[in-house]
Amino acid sequence: MSDTIIRQANESDISAVCQLQQQWFEEGSYYGFRPEGRKQFQAALGPYFLVAELDGAVIGFIAASIHTSEGTAVMEAGDSYIEIDNLYMSPPFRNQGIGSQLVTQLLSYAKEQGVAHALLCSANKDIPRIIKFYEQHNFKSWYVKLFQKL
């Protein structure tokens, strides 16, 4: 949507983000998902916490954190990486490219800051859709865990 503004989250956005997380929880689309509280979102405020705003209302958000790798199969020890901790779009605004705008802006800023890699984990119940979304942003699968209830 062309009228959507992607910007850094601020203190006045926390209530709206908490409401979105509650909505996310009620969808039941993630295994083991529990909404975070105000304190966690307040602690995350900074350049890696963005909101999508339309007509003055927060309709989605992305929050990430910066880490240093201890060495993995895909990252050398000492490499910096951004981990996407949360990405959520309110259902009426999905499939309109806004989530992609959030990811693109976040990763572009991280790259400008010298961050070497991006990482995320997802417990979404529709993992094929999630993989497709992130593959469009040049993410590659690295590790998979599967389960079955017997």
Z-matrix of the N, CA and C atoms (Angstrom, degrees):
N
C 1 1.449
C 2 1.522 1 108.81
N 3 1.297 2 116.07 1 129.49
C 4 1.451 3 120.20 2 -173.73
C 5 1.524 4 113.63 3 -71.13
N 6 1.334 5 118.69 4 -22.95
C 7 1.459 6 120.88 5 -179.25
C 8 1.518 7 112.76 6 -86.75
N 9 1.313 8 117.13 7 -1.65
C 10 1.463 9 121.10 8 -178.83
C 11 1.516 10 109.80 9 -75.25
N 12 1.306 11 115.81 10 135.79
C 13 1.469 12 122.54 11 177.09
C 14 1.519 13 107.53 12 -107.39
N 15 1.323 14 116.21 13 129.24
C 16 1.466 15 121.78 14 172.49
C 17 1.519 16 106.12 15 -103.97
N 18 1.320 17 116.49 16 122.64
C 19 1.468 18 119.70 17 -177.25
C 20 1.520 19 109.92 18 -149.02
N 21 1.324 20 114.20 19 166.40
C 22 1.461 21 120.13 20 177.12
C 23 1.527 22 109.33 21 -66.82
N 24 1.316 23 116.14 22 135.81
C 25 1.461 24 121.24 23 177.44
C 26 1.521 25 109.92 24 -67.70
N 27 1.332 26 115.50 25 150.61
C 28 1.456 27 120.34 26 175.24
C 29 1.528 28 109.30 27 -134.12
N 30 1.289 29 115.71 28 176.15
C 31 1.468 30 122.04 29 -175.83
C 32 1.533 31 112.18 30 -53.04
N 33 1.320 32 116.79 31 -37.80
C 34 1.469 33 119.25 32 -177.62
C 35 1.528 34 113.02 33 -71.06
N 36 1.338 35 118.64 34 -10.37
C 37 1.463 36 122.67 35 178.38
C 38 1.528 37 113.04 36 -89.06
N 39 1.321 38 117.55 37 -13.17
C 40 1.466 39 120.79 38 -171.00
C 41 1.531 40 112.35 39 -59.21
N 42 1.312 41 118.35 40 -43.32
C 43 1.475 42 119.89 41 179.79
C 44 1.520 43 111.03 42 -60.97
N 45 1.325 44 117.65 43 -43.63
C 46 1.465 45 121.31 44 179.84
C 47 1.525 46 111.02 45 -64.92
N 48 1.321 47 116.97 46 -39.94
C 49 1.469 48 120.96 47 178.77
C 50 1.528 49 109.81 48 -65.56
N 51 1.323 50 116.90 49 -41.82
C 52 1.472 51 119.88 50 177.04
C 53 1.527 52 111.04 51 -61.80
N 54 1.323 53 117.16 52 -38.51
C 55 1.470 54 120.46 53 177.16
C 56 1.526 55 110.78 54 -65.32
N 57 1.326 56 116.74 55 -40.24
C 58 1.463 57 120.07 56 177.23
C 59 1.522 58 110.62 57 -63.75
N 60 1.328 59 116.72 58 -40.44
C 61 1.468 60 118.83 59 178.43
C 62 1.522 61 111.10 60 -64.73
N 63 1.320 62 118.42 61 -36.87
C 64 1.456 63 121.00 62 176.86
C 65 1.532 64 110.33 63 -64.33
N 66 1.321 65 115.58 64 -41.65
C 67 1.468 66 120.95 65 176.92
C 68 1.531 67 109.46 66 -61.02
N 69 1.319 68 116.53 67 -43.34
C 70 1.464 69 123.40 68 178.60
C 71 1.530 70 109.74 69 -59.03
N 72 1.322 71 116.43 70 -46.82
C 73 1.461 72 121.74 71 179.13
C 74 1.530 73 111.03 72 -59.07
N 75 1.324 74 115.75 73 -45.12
C 76 1.465 75 120.82 74 -178.02
C 77 1.524 76 112.85 75 -65.92
N 78 1.335 77 117.40 76 -24.22
C 79 1.467 78 120.80 77 176.22
C 80 1.525 79 111.55 78 -65.11
N 81 1.335 80 116.80 79 -30.12
C 82 1.457 81 120.56 80 -178.79
C 83 1.528 82 113.65 81 66.67
N 84 1.305 83 117.03 82 29.29
C 85 1.465 84 121.16 83 -175.59
C 86 1.525 85 114.45 84 -89.53
N 87 1.340 86 117.71 85 -3.15
C 88 1.463 87 122.02 86 -178.25
C 89 1.521 88 110.35 87 -126.65
N 90 1.301 89 115.65 88 142.63
C 91 1.465 90 120.97 89 173.98
C 92 1.520 91 109.28 90 -74.76
N 93 1.323 92 116.90 91 129.44
C 94 1.455 93 121.55 92 173.51
C 95 1.510 94 115.85 93 68.39
N 96 1.303 95 118.71 94 15.39
C 97 1.463 96 121.99 95 -176.35
C 98 1.517 97 111.27 96 -75.26
N 99 1.317 98 115.44 97 132.60
C 100 1.455 99 122.39 98 173.89
C 101 1.527 100 107.30 99 -132.77
N 102 1.342 101 116.52 100 133.79
C 103 1.462 102 118.85 101 179.13
C 104 1.529 103 111.93 102 -61.42
N 105 1.320 104 114.74 103 145.16
C 106 1.461 105 120.65 104 174.71
C 107 1.525 106 108.24 105 -83.30
N 108 1.295 107 116.06 106 164.85
C 109 1.460 108 120.64 107 179.28
C 110 1.520 109 111.90 108 -99.37
N 111 1.303 110 114.53 109 175.16
C 112 1.473 111 121.33 110 -179.98
C 113 1.527 112 111.67 111 -55.13
N 114 1.332 113 116.16 112 -41.61
C 115 1.466 114 119.63 113 -176.43
C 116 1.533 115 111.90 114 -61.19
N 117 1.339 116 116.67 115 -41.27
C 118 1.468 117 119.76 116 179.37
C 119 1.528 118 110.70 117 -64.11
N 120 1.330 119 116.72 118 -41.18
C 121 1.461 120 119.47 119 179.79
C 122 1.528 121 111.26 120 -71.49
N 123 1.314 122 117.07 121 -37.55
C 124 1.463 123 119.32 122 176.59
C 125 1.527 124 110.39 123 -62.11
N 126 1.329 125 116.41 124 -40.22
C 127 1.472 126 120.52 125 179.03
C 128 1.526 127 111.39 126 -66.74
N 129 1.331 128 116.94 127 -26.53
C 130 1.472 129 120.82 128 -178.23
C 131 1.525 130 113.07 129 -84.13
N 132 1.335 131 117.90 130 -10.46
C 133 1.462 132 119.54 131 -178.42
C 134 1.521 133 110.42 132 -55.51
N 135 1.302 134 115.88 133 136.02
C 136 1.454 135 122.34 134 -178.90
C 137 1.518 136 109.17 135 153.80
N 138 1.305 137 117.08 136 -168.84
C 139 1.473 138 120.77 137 -172.85
C 140 1.524 139 115.23 138 -67.86
N 141 1.339 140 117.55 139 -12.25
C 142 1.460 141 120.24 140 -179.04
C 143 1.532 142 112.14 141 -107.52
N 144 1.311 143 115.20 142 25.66
C 145 1.465 144 122.13 143 176.71
C 146 1.532 145 105.79 144 -133.00
N 147 1.332 146 115.40 145 106.15
C 148 1.456 147 121.61 146 -175.86
C 149 1.525 148 110.47 147 -117.20
N 150 1.321 149 115.65 148 151.65
C 151 1.456 150 121.15 149 173.45
C 152 1.523 151 108.97 150 -122.64
N 153 1.332 152 114.24 151 154.13
C 154 1.458 153 121.88 152 170.16
C 155 1.513 154 106.17 153 -104.34
N 156 1.319 155 116.34 154 126.70
C 157 1.456 156 121.58 155 -175.89
C 158 1.525 157 109.04 156 -122.73
N 159 1.321 158 115.70 157 135.51
C 160 1.460 159 122.05 158 176.43
C 161 1.521 160 108.29 159 -134.07
N 162 1.306 161 116.01 160 122.98
C 163 1.478 162 121.65 161 -179.93
C 164 1.524 163 111.71 162 52.23
N 165 1.318 164 116.70 163 39.80
C 166 1.453 165 122.26 164 176.26
C 167 1.520 166 115.63 165 82.78
N 168 1.341 167 116.83 166 -1.07
C 169 1.472 168 120.16 167 -179.27
C 170 1.530 169 109.80 168 -110.06
N 171 1.332 170 115.95 169 138.42
C 172 1.459 171 121.13 170 175.90
C 173 1.525 172 107.38 171 -78.73
N 174 1.349 173 115.96 172 121.74
C 175 1.464 174 121.36 173 -176.25
C 176 1.526 175 112.84 174 -113.01
N 177 1.331 176 116.31 175 -5.58
C 178 1.454 177 120.67 176 178.64
C 179 1.510 178 109.99 177 -173.99
N 180 1.331 179 115.30 178 168.16
C 181 1.461 180 119.22 179 179.75
C 182 1.524 181 110.63 180 -158.39
N 183 1.314 182 114.13 181 160.90
C 184 1.462 183 122.34 182 172.50
C 185 1.526 184 106.55 183 -137.66
N 186 1.312 185 115.83 184 136.09
C 187 1.463 186 120.90 185 177.50
C 188 1.521 187 107.83 186 -132.80
N 189 1.312 188 116.00 187 138.03
C 190 1.457 189 120.99 188 -177.44
C 191 1.520 190 109.43 189 -143.29
N 192 1.311 191 115.01 190 167.54
C 193 1.460 192 120.79 191 179.06
C 194 1.524 193 109.17 192 -137.90
N 195 1.315 194 115.00 193 153.76
C 196 1.468 195 121.76 194 -178.49
C 197 1.521 196 108.72 195 -100.70
N 198 1.338 197 115.38 196 138.37
C 199 1.460 198 121.87 197 -178.52
C 200 1.528 199 109.83 198 -138.60
N 201 1.319 200 114.98 199 169.18
C 202 1.464 201 122.17 200 173.50
C 203 1.519 202 107.79 201 -117.37
N 204 1.315 203 115.77 202 127.34
C 205 1.460 204 121.16 203 -177.42
C 206 1.524 205 111.51 204 -68.69
N 207 1.327 206 114.96 205 140.87
C 208 1.462 207 120.96 206 172.31
C 209 1.529 208 110.16 207 -90.85
N 210 1.328 209 115.49 208 1.06
C 211 1.465 210 121.47 209 -178.92
C 212 1.518 211 109.81 210 105.12
N 213 1.313 212 116.22 211 120.42
C 214 1.457 213 122.17 212 178.81
C 215 1.528 214 107.98 213 -138.92
N 216 1.303 215 115.97 214 -178.04
C 217 1.465 216 120.67 215 177.55
C 218 1.522 217 111.82 216 -65.12
N 219 1.332 218 117.90 217 -21.21
C 220 1.464 219 120.76 218 -176.46
C 221 1.529 220 114.06 219 -118.84
N 222 1.341 221 117.30 220 -3.65
C 223 1.464 222 120.84 221 179.79
C 224 1.518 223 109.99 222 -140.61
N 225 1.303 224 114.95 223 135.18
C 226 1.463 225 120.39 224 175.85
C 227 1.528 226 109.73 225 -72.62
N 228 1.309 227 116.45 226 151.58
C 229 1.464 228 120.93 227 174.20
C 230 1.524 229 108.47 228 -58.88
N 231 1.315 230 116.00 229 135.38
C 232 1.456 231 121.37 230 179.49
C 233 1.515 232 114.05 231 93.45
N 234 1.339 233 118.20 232 -14.95
C 235 1.465 234 120.22 233 177.51
C 236 1.525 235 109.50 234 -68.56
N 237 1.314 236 115.60 235 142.76
C 238 1.464 237 119.75 236 175.59
C 239 1.522 238 109.14 237 -87.31
N 240 1.327 239 114.93 238 148.46
C 241 1.459 240 118.89 239 175.38
C 242 1.518 241 110.26 240 -147.05
N 243 1.320 242 113.91 241 152.55
C 244 1.454 243 121.20 242 174.68
C 245 1.511 244 106.69 243 -102.98
N 246 1.319 245 116.29 244 133.14
C 247 1.453 246 120.99 245 177.15
C 248 1.520 247 108.56 246 -112.53
N 249 1.324 248 115.73 247 121.43
C 250 1.460 249 120.27 248 176.55
C 251 1.519 250 107.39 249 -75.42
N 252 1.314 251 115.11 250 115.07
C 253 1.464 252 121.68 251 -176.90
C 254 1.525 253 111.62 252 -90.85
N 255 1.314 254 117.73 253 -36.53
C 256 1.462 255 123.22 254 -177.69
C 257 1.521 256 109.87 255 -147.19
N 258 1.307 257 116.20 256 137.36
C 259 1.461 258 122.77 257 169.06
C 260 1.514 259 106.38 258 -144.91
N 261 1.320 260 116.05 259 121.75
C 262 1.458 261 119.52 260 -179.07
C 263 1.516 262 109.62 261 -145.94
N 264 1.340 263 114.12 262 136.77
C 265 1.458 264 122.14 263 172.82
C 266 1.520 265 107.90 264 -121.90
N 267 1.317 266 117.15 265 135.68
C 268 1.449 267 121.64 266 174.38
C 269 1.532 268 108.49 267 -59.39
N 270 1.335 269 118.18 268 136.36
C 271 1.469 270 121.05 269 -173.77
C 272 1.533 271 116.75 270 -48.39
N 273 1.350 272 120.75 271 -41.14
C 274 1.471 273 118.08 272 -178.68
C 275 1.535 274 113.90 273 -64.64
N 276 1.335 275 117.36 274 -14.22
C 277 1.458 276 120.93 275 -175.32
C 278 1.521 277 113.14 276 -110.17
N 279 1.313 278 116.95 277 8.68
C 280 1.462 279 121.11 278 178.72
C 281 1.520 280 110.74 279 -75.88
N 282 1.325 281 114.85 280 158.30
C 283 1.470 282 122.25 281 176.89
C 284 1.525 283 112.85 282 62.07
N 285 1.329 284 115.86 283 29.69
C 286 1.459 285 121.09 284 177.58
C 287 1.524 286 111.50 285 -121.37
N 288 1.344 287 116.29 286 5.94
C 289 1.460 288 120.43 287 177.44
C 290 1.516 289 115.21 288 89.04
N 291 1.317 290 117.68 289 0.27
C 292 1.467 291 120.04 290 -176.93
C 293 1.529 292 110.38 291 -73.07
N 294 1.329 293 117.45 292 -42.25
C 295 1.466 294 120.29 293 175.84
C 296 1.521 295 110.58 294 -59.29
N 297 1.313 296 116.83 295 -39.27
C 298 1.469 297 120.79 296 177.09
C 299 1.521 298 111.09 297 -63.88
N 300 1.323 299 116.73 298 -38.72
C 301 1.471 300 119.79 299 176.88
C 302 1.527 301 110.59 300 -62.03
N 303 1.329 302 116.45 301 -42.37
C 304 1.471 303 119.98 302 178.59
C 305 1.524 304 110.53 303 -60.55
N 306 1.329 305 116.97 304 -48.10
C 307 1.471 306 121.01 305 -179.39
C 308 1.523 307 110.45 306 -62.53
N 309 1.315 308 117.20 307 -47.78
C 310 1.466 309 121.46 308 -177.74
C 311 1.524 310 111.82 309 -60.06
N 312 1.334 311 116.59 310 -46.61
C 313 1.466 312 119.74 311 -178.85
C 314 1.531 313 110.72 312 -65.13
N 315 1.324 314 116.72 313 -42.54
C 316 1.462 315 120.69 314 179.60
C 317 1.525 316 111.24 315 -61.22
N 318 1.325 317 116.86 316 -49.30
C 319 1.459 318 120.51 317 -177.48
C 320 1.527 319 111.87 318 -68.57
N 321 1.315 320 117.50 319 -35.12
C 322 1.472 321 120.29 320 177.32
C 323 1.521 322 110.81 321 -62.55
N 324 1.327 323 116.33 322 -44.44
C 325 1.460 324 119.76 323 178.83
C 326 1.526 325 110.84 324 -64.02
N 327 1.326 326 116.65 325 -44.01
C 328 1.468 327 120.13 326 179.62
C 329 1.532 328 110.36 327 -59.67
N 330 1.310 329 116.51 328 -43.05
C 331 1.470 330 120.23 329 179.49
C 332 1.532 331 110.48 330 -62.95
N 333 1.327 332 117.17 331 -42.86
C 334 1.473 333 121.20 332 176.76
C 335 1.523 334 111.46 333 -58.15
N 336 1.337 335 116.54 334 -31.61
C 337 1.461 336 121.56 335 -178.44
C 338 1.526 337 112.32 336 -85.65
N 339 1.326 338 117.23 337 2.91
C 340 1.458 339 121.22 338 176.95
C 341 1.512 340 114.93 339 88.95
N 342 1.318 341 117.92 340 11.52
C 343 1.455 342 120.86 341 177.51
C 344 1.525 343 107.88 342 -70.51
N 345 1.328 344 116.56 343 133.74
C 346 1.471 345 121.35 344 -170.70
C 347 1.527 346 114.29 345 -89.71
N 348 1.319 347 118.51 346 -29.16
C 349 1.466 348 121.45 347 -173.23
C 350 1.526 349 110.47 348 -142.01
N 351 1.326 350 115.13 349 164.61
C 352 1.463 351 121.70 350 172.67
C 353 1.523 352 107.94 351 -129.26
N 354 1.308 353 115.37 352 145.01
C 355 1.459 354 121.80 353 -175.92
C 356 1.525 355 108.70 354 -142.51
N 357 1.315 356 116.49 355 150.09
C 358 1.458 357 120.91 356 171.98
C 359 1.510 358 108.90 357 -156.08
N 360 1.299 359 114.82 358 156.64
C 361 1.461 360 123.19 359 173.02
C 362 1.517 361 106.16 360 -126.14
N 363 1.316 362 116.16 361 147.49
C 364 1.464 363 119.27 362 178.83
C 365 1.516 364 110.26 363 -138.95
N 366 1.328 365 114.82 364 139.63
C 367 1.461 366 121.84 365 174.04
C 368 1.524 367 109.85 366 -114.48
N 369 1.333 368 115.93 367 26.56
C 370 1.457 369 121.17 368 179.19
C 371 1.517 370 110.00 369 -64.05
N 372 1.314 371 117.18 370 140.96
C 373 1.458 372 121.15 371 -178.78
C 374 1.526 373 112.75 372 -74.74
N 375 1.328 374 117.44 373 -13.57
C 376 1.466 375 122.26 374 175.82
C 377 1.525 376 108.90 375 -112.87
N 378 1.318 377 115.17 376 63.81
C 379 1.463 378 120.48 377 -173.70
C 380 1.530 379 113.50 378 -60.75
N 381 1.340 380 121.19 379 -35.27
C 382 1.473 381 118.42 380 176.91
C 383 1.535 382 112.87 381 -57.66
N 384 1.338 383 116.91 382 -39.58
C 385 1.468 384 120.70 383 178.35
C 386 1.528 385 110.94 384 -66.28
N 387 1.327 386 116.00 385 -40.83
C 388 1.465 387 120.43 386 -179.43
C 389 1.523 388 110.52 387 -66.64
N 390 1.319 389 116.35 388 -43.07
C 391 1.472 390 119.83 389 178.20
C 392 1.527 391 109.85 390 -60.79
N 393 1.310 392 117.29 391 -44.72
C 394 1.472 393 121.03 392 179.39
C 395 1.531 394 110.24 393 -58.80
N 396 1.346 395 116.63 394 -45.43
C 397 1.464 396 120.62 395 179.64
C 398 1.523 397 111.03 396 -58.25
N 399 1.332 398 117.45 397 -50.33
C 400 1.460 399 119.87 398 -176.10
C 401 1.531 400 112.31 399 -73.33
N 402 1.314 401 118.13 400 -29.92
C 403 1.466 402 119.70 401 174.88
C 404 1.528 403 110.54 402 -62.45
N 405 1.315 404 117.51 403 -30.65
C 406 1.469 405 120.95 404 176.00
C 407 1.528 406 111.38 405 -65.59
N 408 1.318 407 115.97 406 -16.56
C 409 1.467 408 122.00 407 178.24
C 410 1.530 409 110.94 408 -108.23
N 411 1.325 410 116.05 409 22.96
C 412 1.465 411 124.47 410 174.68
C 413 1.519 412 115.13 411 70.40
N 414 1.329 413 118.38 412 17.25
C 415 1.460 414 120.54 413 171.91
C 416 1.521 415 108.16 414 -76.14
N 417 1.320 416 116.14 415 148.13
C 418 1.458 417 123.42 416 176.98
C 419 1.524 418 108.22 417 -121.33
N 420 1.321 419 116.13 418 146.59
C 421 1.462 420 119.62 419 175.45
C 422 1.523 421 108.58 420 -69.95
N 423 1.326 422 114.50 421 138.71
C 424 1.456 423 119.56 422 179.13
C 425 1.517 424 110.99 423 -124.74
N 426 1.294 425 117.15 424 -37.64
C 427 1.453 426 121.19 425 -171.92
C 428 1.516 427 107.59 426 -146.02
N 429 1.316 428 116.76 427 137.73
C 430 1.453 429 121.31 428 -179.14
C 431 1.521 430 109.18 429 -132.81
N 432 1.321 431 117.16 430 137.90
C 433 1.453 432 124.20 431 171.51
C 434 1.514 433 106.75 432 -123.83
N 435 1.308 434 116.68 433 130.68
C 436 1.455 435 121.78 434 177.69
C 437 1.517 436 109.23 435 -118.66
N 438 1.325 437 117.25 436 156.18
C 439 1.449 438 119.70 437 178.38
C 440 1.525 439 109.94 438 -141.28
N 441 1.305 440 114.14 439 165.13
C 442 1.452 441 121.84 440 175.60
C 443 1.522 442 107.65 441 -150.49
N 444 1.315 443 116.15 442 134.10
C 445 1.450 444 120.52 443 176.18
C 446 1.518 445 107.36 444 -91.19
N 447 1.306 446 117.39 445 124.61
C 448 1.474 447 121.98 446 -179.25
C 449 1.516 448 110.96 447 -102.95
